[in-house]
Amino acid sequence: MLGVYLSGTGNTKHCIEKLTYLIDENAVVLPLENENIIDSIKNCETIILGYPTQFSNAPIMVRGLWTEKLSSIPSYVDSETTRRAQNALETITKQLHACKVQGVLSLYNGLTKEEKEEFLRLIR
Ligand SMILES: Cc1cc2nc3c(=O)[nH]c(=O)nc-3n(C[C@H](O)[C@H](O)[C@H](O)COP(=O)(O)O)c2cc1C
């Protein structure tokens, strides 16, 4: 598995590292600017690509990656690839769910006794 990110201030880098290593602890995570990135992408079966939203769109560098540099990859996607993508999506969704639950639990544990009581009153 390969994690690829474009990140200006580090948010996307942090998220992609977390997510990719959660799914596959032996994965490789590289910045989009890495000089061998095209070969790394071509040699990898599962790729997680992360980028920050810019002007309600993917950044130009990311759009350029797929449309220009990887144009030799066939545009069709066969059923096996679709099945693998679906499996990856399910794994990612489960991991994100687990992260969200852990996040809420950790926030809750950080509350004072009074805050916990108020929180419990509010969610009932
Ligand atoms: C030029 C630019 C345009 C942006 N446009 C949007 C946008 O349209 N919608 C949005 O929600 N955030 C937008 N953002 C905010 C970034 O997506 C957000 O700060 C992100 O977490 C930055 O990730 P990074 O630290 O990996 O660079 C924009 C940021 C920049 C620098």
The ligand as a MOL file (V3000), in Angstrom:
LIG
                    3D

  0  0  0     0  0            999 V3000
M  V30 BEGIN CTAB
M  V30 COUNTS 31 33 0 0 0
M  V30 BEGIN ATOM
M  V30 1 C -5.2940 28.3450 -1.7750 0
M  V30 2 C -6.2080 27.6080 -0.8210 0
M  V30 3 C -7.5250 27.3750 -1.1720 0
M  V30 4 C -8.3940 26.7000 -0.2810 0
M  V30 5 N -9.6740 26.4520 -0.6510 0
M  V30 6 C -10.5050 25.7860 0.1990 0
M  V30 7 C -11.8430 25.4860 -0.1730 0
M  V30 8 O -12.3070 25.8120 -1.2470 0
M  V30 9 N -12.6280 24.8280 0.7270 0
M  V30 10 C -12.1550 24.4390 1.9630 0
M  V30 11 O -12.9140 23.8430 2.7370 0
M  V30 12 N -10.8790 24.7030 2.3340 0
M  V30 13 C -10.0480 25.3600 1.4830 0
M  V30 14 N -8.7580 25.6170 1.8620 0
M  V30 15 C -8.2990 25.1790 3.1840 0
M  V30 16 C -7.4530 23.9000 3.1290 0
M  V30 17 O -8.1000 22.8790 2.3990 0
M  V30 18 C -7.2220 23.4190 4.5640 0
M  V30 19 O -6.6040 24.4450 5.3040 0
M  V30 20 C -6.4020 22.1690 4.6460 0
M  V30 21 O -6.5290 21.5600 5.9270 0
M  V30 22 C -4.9340 22.4430 4.4060 0
M  V30 23 O -4.2640 21.1970 4.3830 0
M  V30 24 P -2.6770 21.0820 4.4170 0
M  V30 25 O -2.2310 21.4890 5.8050 0
M  V30 26 O -2.3860 19.6510 4.1590 0
M  V30 27 O -2.1310 22.0100 3.3830 0
M  V30 28 C -7.8990 26.2820 0.9890 0
M  V30 29 C -6.5600 26.5290 1.3180 0
M  V30 30 C -5.7300 27.1790 0.4390 0
M  V30 31 C -4.2810 27.4440 0.8210 0
M  V30 END ATOM
M  V30 BEGIN BOND
M  V30 1 1 1 2
M  V30 2 1 2 3
M  V30 3 2 2 30
M  V30 4 2 3 4
M  V30 5 1 4 5
M  V30 6 1 4 28
M  V30 7 2 5 6
M  V30 8 1 6 7
M  V30 9 1 6 13
M  V30 10 2 7 8
M  V30 11 1 7 9
M  V30 12 1 9 10
M  V30 13 2 10 11
M  V30 14 1 10 12
M  V30 15 2 12 13
M  V30 16 1 13 14
M  V30 17 1 14 15
M  V30 18 1 14 28
M  V30 19 1 15 16
M  V30 20 1 16 17
M  V30 21 1 16 18
M  V30 22 1 18 19
M  V30 23 1 18 20
M  V30 24 1 20 21
M  V30 25 1 20 22
M  V30 26 1 22 23
M  V30 27 1 23 24
M  V30 28 2 24 25
M  V30 29 1 24 26
M  V30 30 1 24 27
M  V30 31 2 28 29
M  V30 32 1 29 30
M  V30 33 1 30 31
M  V30 END BOND
M  V30 END CTAB
M  END
